[in-house]
């Protein structure tokens, strides 16, 4: 039996607009270095030729004017960048992991899980590095030195950064239309611009902001139709917090008051008081002008209804006494819309001129990037049930430990030399560590060592087979010196035994005839 496929052409419960999502990002891992020795005719061991691993791909968030919603990240919240390729013999480095670019709408705010703002993407083309890719490990060719001519190890690639971020979209518009549900905001933006929002005669018809571009005379500005606000919106009632954040970036507010409402206890003056209280209670980010301190106009809507016109004529003097510029309009008959458009255009031009002056007078920002790996280290003493442990924290030692292959003794010896060169052993001695103390490198569980102080950084001058280090993998084969010592010890033991027997015989404990 064949069933007809249903095609959704309207609101079928499918999410089409998303303004806040949580994304989980994993940057690419760096590729491992290669251990290889070049072999040529008549040169069986012509030197190391292992290449380095490629760096992992970064994850970048890009403000794209062609993107209008965060819906794609609502459906696919987990994003992974490409890993770096492994190094190979013949001096071949691994491939670099491709950069992963995540386009987001202009006006997106990048936050941590705790709510800390990391970036505010308010201009097209702005890029934010959300997750840094891992570093590729060096091959044994790069690790060779005059005293370590053929290293039997290579460095491993590091893990890419893993972060969980919150993307929050705040509409960028010049004017925001605020008012109660069904006040006529969607009809007004449809009459002022080419926007075609959904319009119906029931509350909360508009479930997400609508943007429209208004052109009148020499003025050109954008208007945002914010979903209706009710009493308690600043506390989250009626999804007020989800809607109010779209008003933050607007330079002017237009109060749309319904003069033809039939609900008991409602009138334009009381509606305006409620909306003002909610706008005053909403906290704006630091550095922004509070909502009620921004330019505001009042539009008395639906004056095409005779009763509404009478009510508008009645409340207009009181609103003007409060300092508002009042316009009697009708989104249906387009009455008063031209005067309102010119007034809004004047407010927007003034706000843009003031913003340009502030930008020109703002101090120049100088960025001084920190050198890679130049963060030093510190030693912290921690107590526990199993005794005192010493924790080493720092970018360099943590990265070096992550790059070390602990199955290779030569690599472990190389790590010991690197740690000693930056002064970690001296710092451990000052902190009170002794031979056999527990040392942890890195936060959390980290990597645990039983510290054995190094007398000298002489691993490079010590002779041993490739992949081994005499300090780590001590040889059990006896040397000639050991053999001589063991021989002399046996001879001394025999002489002592004979002398003991002779003393017992002289004491009469036994005779030679027995």
C-alpha positions in Angstrom: 0.0 0.0 0.0 1.4 3.3 -1.0 1.0 6.3 1.3 1.0 9.9 0.2 4.0 11.8 1.5 3.1 14.8 3.5 4.9 18.0 2.6 5.2 20.6 5.3 4.6 24.1 3.8 4.0 26.0 7.0 4.4 25.7 10.7 4.6 21.9 11.2 6.4 22.0 14.5 9.8 22.0 12.8 12.4 24.3 14.2 13.3 27.0 11.6 14.9 29.7 13.7 17.4 29.1 16.5 19.1 32.0 18.3 21.0 30.0 21.0 22.9 26.8 20.8 25.6 24.8 22.6 28.4 23.4 20.4 31.1 20.9 21.2 34.3 21.5 19.3 37.3 19.2 18.9 40.3 20.6 17.1 42.5 18.2 15.1 45.3 16.2 16.7 48.8 16.7 15.5 50.5 13.9 13.6 53.4 11.9 15.1 56.9 12.2 13.9 58.6 9.4 12.1 61.7 7.3 13.1 63.6 6.4 10.0 67.2 6.0 8.9 68.2 6.6 5.3 69.8 3.7 3.5 71.9 4.1 0.4 74.2 1.9 -1.6 77.5 1.5 0.3 75.9 3.5 3.1 73.7 1.2 5.1 73.1 3.9 7.8 73.4 7.2 6.1 71.7 9.2 8.8 68.1 9.9 10.1 65.5 11.0 7.6 62.3 10.9 9.6 59.9 13.7 8.8 57.7 15.7 11.2 54.0 15.2 11.7 51.5 17.8 10.5 49.6 20.2 12.7 46.0 19.5 13.5 43.3 21.7 12.0 42.0 24.7 13.9 38.3 25.5 14.4 37.4 29.1 13.5 34.0 30.9 14.0 33.3 33.3 11.1 30.7 36.1 11.0 29.0 35.5 7.7 26.3 37.9 6.3 24.8 35.1 4.3 23.9 33.1 7.4 20.8 34.2 9.4 20.2 31.4 11.9 22.1 28.9 14.1 19.8 26.1 13.0 22.6 24.0 11.5 24.4 23.9 14.9 21.2 22.9 16.6 21.0 19.8 14.4 24.8 19.0 14.5 26.3 20.3 17.8 29.5 18.2 17.6 32.2 19.4 15.2 35.6 17.9 14.6 38.5 19.4 12.7 40.9 17.2 10.5 43.9 15.6 12.2 47.4 16.2 11.0 49.2 13.5 8.9 52.0 11.4 10.2 55.6 12.0 9.2 57.4 9.6 6.9 60.9 8.6 5.9 62.8 10.5 3.2 62.4 13.8 5.0 58.6 13.8 4.2 56.5 15.8 6.6 52.9 14.9 7.3 50.0 16.9 5.8 48.5 19.8 7.7 44.9 19.3 9.0 42.4 21.4 7.2 40.9 24.4 9.0 37.3 24.0 10.0 35.3 27.3 9.5 31.9 27.6 11.2 29.9 30.4 9.7 27.5 32.2 12.1 25.1 35.2 11.6 26.4 38.7 12.3 25.7 39.6 15.9 26.6 36.2 17.4 28.1 36.2 20.8 30.5 33.4 21.7 30.4 32.4 25.4 31.8 29.7 27.7 29.6 27.3 29.5 29.8 29.6 32.6 28.6 32.6 30.6 31.9 34.4 30.1 31.9 36.4 26.8 34.8 35.3 24.5 34.0 37.2 21.3 31.2 39.5 19.9 31.0 39.1 16.2 29.4 42.3 15.1 31.1 42.9 11.8 31.1 40.7 8.6 34.3 38.7 8.2 35.3 38.7 11.8 37.1 35.5 12.8 37.4 34.0 16.2 39.8 31.1 16.9 37.6 28.8 19.0 39.9 25.7 19.2 43.6 25.5 18.4 44.8 22.4 16.6 47.4 20.1 18.1 51.1 20.5 17.3 52.8 17.9 15.1 55.6 15.9 16.6 59.2 16.3 15.3 60.8 13.4 13.4 64.2 11.9 14.4 65.8 14.0 11.6 65.0 17.2 13.5 66.1 15.7 16.8 69.6 14.8 15.6 72.6 16.5 17.1 76.4 16.2 16.8 76.3 13.9 19.9 73.0 12.1 19.1 73.5 11.5 15.5 70.8 8.9 14.9 68.0 9.3 17.4 65.9 6.1 17.8 62.8 8.1 18.7 60.5 10.8 17.5 58.0 13.2 19.3 54.3 12.4 19.3 51.6 14.9 18.2 49.6 16.7 20.8 45.8 16.6 21.2 43.8 19.5 19.7 41.9 21.7 22.1 38.4 20.5 23.1 35.9 23.1 24.2 32.2 23.5 24.7 30.8 26.9 23.7 27.5 28.7 23.7 26.5 30.6 20.6 24.0 33.3 21.2 22.5 35.4 18.4 21.5 39.0 19.1 19.8 40.7 16.3 21.6 43.7 14.8 19.1 46.4 13.8 18.8 50.2 14.1 15.3 50.3 15.5 13.4 47.8 17.6 9.6 47.5 17.7 8.5 46.7 21.3 5.0 46.3 22.6 2.4 43.8 23.8 1.5 40.8 21.8 -0.9 41.5 18.9 -0.2 45.2 19.1 0.5 45.3 15.3 4.3 45.2 15.2 4.4 42.5 12.5 1.9 44.4 10.4 3.9 47.6 10.9 7.2 46.1 9.7 5.4 44.6 6.8 4.1 48.0 5.8 7.4 49.8 6.3 9.6 47.3 4.5 9.6 44.3 2.3 9.6 41.9 5.2 6.7 39.4 5.2 6.3 38.1 8.7 3.5 35.8 9.8 0.5 37.9 10.8 -2.5 36.5 12.8 -5.1 37.8 15.3 -3.8 35.7 18.2 -1.1 36.5 20.8 2.5 35.4 20.2 2.1 35.0 16.5 5.7 36.1 16.1 8.0 33.5 17.6 11.3 34.9 16.4 12.6 38.4 15.4 12.0 39.6 11.9 14.2 42.1 10.2 13.2 44.6 7.6 15.1 47.4 5.7 13.3 50.8 5.5 14.3 53.3 2.8 12.7 56.8 3.0 14.3 59.8 1.4 18.1 59.7 2.1 17.6 57.4 5.1 18.2 53.7 5.1 18.0 51.7 8.3 16.9 48.3 9.6 13.9 47.6 11.8 13.6 44.5 14.1 10.2 43.1 15.0 10.7 41.7 18.4 8.1 39.1 19.7 5.6 40.5 22.1 6.5 41.3 25.7 4.3 40.9 28.7 4.5 41.8 32.4 7.4 39.8 33.9 9.3 39.4 30.7 12.5 40.5 32.3 12.2 37.6 34.7 11.7 35.1 31.9 7.9 35.1 31.8 6.5 34.4 28.3 10.0 33.8 27.0 10.8 37.4 27.6 14.5 36.9 28.2 14.8 35.1 24.9 13.3 38.0 23.1 14.7 41.0 25.1 18.3 40.2 24.1 17.5 41.0 20.5 16.8 44.6 21.7 20.3 45.1 23.1 22.0 46.2 19.9 19.3 48.6 18.7 20.0 52.3 18.8 16.4 53.4 19.1 13.1 52.0 20.4 9.6 52.4 18.9 6.8 51.6 21.3 3.9 50.2 19.4 0.7 50.7 21.4 -2.6 49.1 20.6 -5.4 51.6 20.7 -8.1 49.0 19.6 -7.6 46.3 22.2 -10.7 44.8 23.7 -8.9 43.2 26.7 -10.2 44.5 30.1 -7.7 46.5 32.2 -5.6 47.5 29.2 -5.0 50.9 27.6 -2.1 52.5 25.8 -0.8 54.3 29.0 -0.8 51.2 31.1 0.8 49.1 28.3 3.6 51.6 28.0 4.2 51.6 31.8 4.5 47.8 31.8 6.9 47.7 28.9 9.0 50.5 30.4 9.3 48.5 33.7 10.4 45.4 31.8 12.9 47.3 29.8 14.3 49.0 32.9 14.6 45.6 34.7 16.5 44.0 31.9 20.3 44.2 32.5 22.4 45.1 29.4 26.1 44.1 29.0 28.7 46.3 30.6 29.6 49.3 28.4 26.2 49.5 26.7 23.5 52.2 27.2 20.5 51.0 29.3 17.4 50.4 27.2 15.4 53.2 28.7 18.2 55.8 28.1 18.1 55.3 24.3 15.9 57.4 22.0 12.3 56.4 22.1 9.2 57.1 20.0 5.6 56.2 20.5 3.3 54.9 17.8 -0.4 54.7 18.5 -1.5 52.0 16.2 -4.8 51.0 14.6 -6.3 54.5 14.3 -8.2 53.4 11.3 -10.8 52.1 13.9 -13.0 55.0 15.0 -12.9 54.1 18.7 -9.1 53.7 18.5 -8.7 57.2 17.0 -10.8 58.7 19.8 -8.6 56.9 22.4 -5.4 58.0 20.6 -6.5 61.7 20.6 -7.3 61.3 24.3 -3.9 59.8 25.4 -1.7 61.8 23.0 -1.4 64.9 25.2 -0.4 62.9 28.2 2.3 61.0 26.3 3.7 64.3 24.9 3.8 65.7 28.4 6.0 62.8 29.3 8.5 63.9 26.6 7.6 61.4 23.9 7.2 62.1 20.2 3.8 60.5 19.4 2.6 59.3 15.9 -0.9 58.2 15.2 -0.5 55.4 12.6 -2.4 52.6 10.9 -0.5 49.6 9.5 -3.5 48.7 7.5 -4.3 52.0 5.8 -0.6 53.3 6.0 -1.7 56.5 7.7 1.1 58.3 9.3 3.8 55.8 8.2 5.8 58.3 6.1 6.1 60.8 9.0 7.1 58.0 11.3 9.7 56.7 8.9 11.4 60.1 8.6 11.5 60.5 12.4 13.1 57.1 12.8 15.6 57.8 10.1 16.6 61.0 11.9 17.2 59.2 15.1 19.3 56.5 13.4 21.5 59.1 11.6 22.1 60.9 14.9 23.0 57.6 16.7 25.4 56.6 13.8 27.1 60.0 14.0 27.6 59.7 17.7 29.0 56.1 17.3 31.4 57.3 14.7 32.8 60.0 17.1 33.2 57.5 19.9 35.1 55.1 17.6 37.4 57.9 16.4 38.1 59.0 20.0 38.6 55.5 21.4 42.2 54.6 22.3 44.2 52.5 20.0 44.3 48.8 21.0 47.7 47.2 20.8 47.9 43.4 20.8 51.1 41.8 22.1 50.8 38.1 21.5 52.6 35.9 23.9 55.4 33.8 22.5 54.5 30.2 21.9 55.6 28.0 24.8 57.1 30.9 26.7 54.9 30.6 29.8 57.5 29.0 32.2 56.5 26.7 35.0 55.8 26.5 38.7 56.1 23.8 41.3 53.2 23.3 43.8 53.3 21.2 46.9 50.3 19.1 47.6 49.6 16.7 50.5 47.7 13.5 50.3 47.0 10.2 52.0 50.1 8.7 50.4 52.4 11.5 51.3 53.5 14.8 49.8 53.6 15.1 46.1 55.1 17.9 43.9 53.1 19.1 41.0 54.8 20.8 38.0 52.5 23.1 36.0 53.5 24.9 32.8 52.8 24.9 29.1 56.3 23.7 28.2 56.6 20.7 30.5 53.0 19.6 30.0 53.5 19.7 26.2 56.8 17.8 26.4 55.3 15.1 28.5 52.4 14.7 26.0 54.9 14.4 23.1 57.0 11.7 24.8 56.7 8.0 23.9 57.2 6.4 27.3 57.7 3.0 25.6 61.0 4.2 24.3 63.7 4.7 26.9 65.7 7.0 24.7 62.7 9.3 24.4 62.3 9.3 28.2 66.0 10.2 28.6 65.5 13.1 26.1 62.6 14.3 28.2 64.7 14.2 31.4 67.3 16.3 29.7 64.8 18.9 28.5 63.2 19.2 31.9 66.6 19.7 33.6 67.6 22.4 31.1 64.7 24.6 32.0 65.5 24.2 35.8 62.7 21.9 37.0 65.1 19.8 39.1 66.5 22.9 40.8 62.9 24.1 41.5 62.0 20.6 43.0 65.1 20.8 45.3 64.0 24.3 46.5 60.5 23.0 47.1 61.9 20.2 49.4 61.7 17.2 47.1 64.2 14.4 47.7 65.1 11.2 45.8 62.1 9.0 45.5 59.5 11.8 45.9 56.4 11.7 43.8 56.3 14.3 41.1 53.2 14.9 38.9 53.5 16.9 35.7 50.3 18.5 34.6 46.9 19.2 36.2 44.5 16.5 37.5 45.9 13.0 37.3 48.8 14.1 35.0 51.8 11.9 34.6 53.4 10.5 37.8 57.1 10.0 38.3 59.3 8.8 41.1 61.9 11.5 41.0 65.5 10.5 40.8 67.8 13.6 40.6 70.0 13.7 37.5 73.7 14.1 38.3 74.5 15.5 34.9 72.7 16.0 31.6 74.9 13.5 29.9 72.5 11.3 28.0 73.8 12.6 24.7 77.4 11.6 25.4 76.5 8.2 26.8 76.9 5.3 24.4 74.1 2.9 24.0 71.9 1.2 21.4 69.3 3.1 19.5 66.0 3.4 21.5 67.7 3.0 24.9 69.1 5.2 27.6 71.6 3.9 30.2 69.9 5.9 32.9 66.5 4.5 32.3 67.3 0.9 31.1 70.3 -0.1 33.1 72.2 -3.0 31.5 72.4 -6.2 33.5 75.5 -7.5 31.7 78.6 -7.7 34.0 81.6 -5.6 33.2 85.2 -6.7 33.9 85.3 -4.5 36.9 82.3 -6.3 38.3 83.8 -9.7 37.6 87.1 -8.8 39.4 85.2 -7.5 42.4 83.0 -10.6 42.6 86.2 -12.8 42.3 88.0 -11.0 45.1 84.9 -11.2 47.2 84.7 -15.0 46.8 88.4 -15.3 47.6 88.1 -13.2 50.7 85.1 -15.3 51.8 87.1 -18.5 51.4 90.1 -17.2 53.3 87.8 -16.1 56.1 86.2 -19.5 56.2 89.6 -21.3 56.4 90.7 -18.9 59.2 87.6 -19.7 61.2 88.1 -23.4 60.9 91.7 -23.0 62.0 90.6 -21.1 65.1 88.1 -23.8 66.0 90.8 -26.5 65.7 93.2 -24.7 67.9 90.5 -24.3 70.5 90.1 -28.1 70.6 86.6 -28.1 69.2 87.6 -30.7 66.7 90.9 -32.5 65.7 92.2 -33.7 62.4 91.9 -37.4 63.4 88.1 -37.2 63.7 
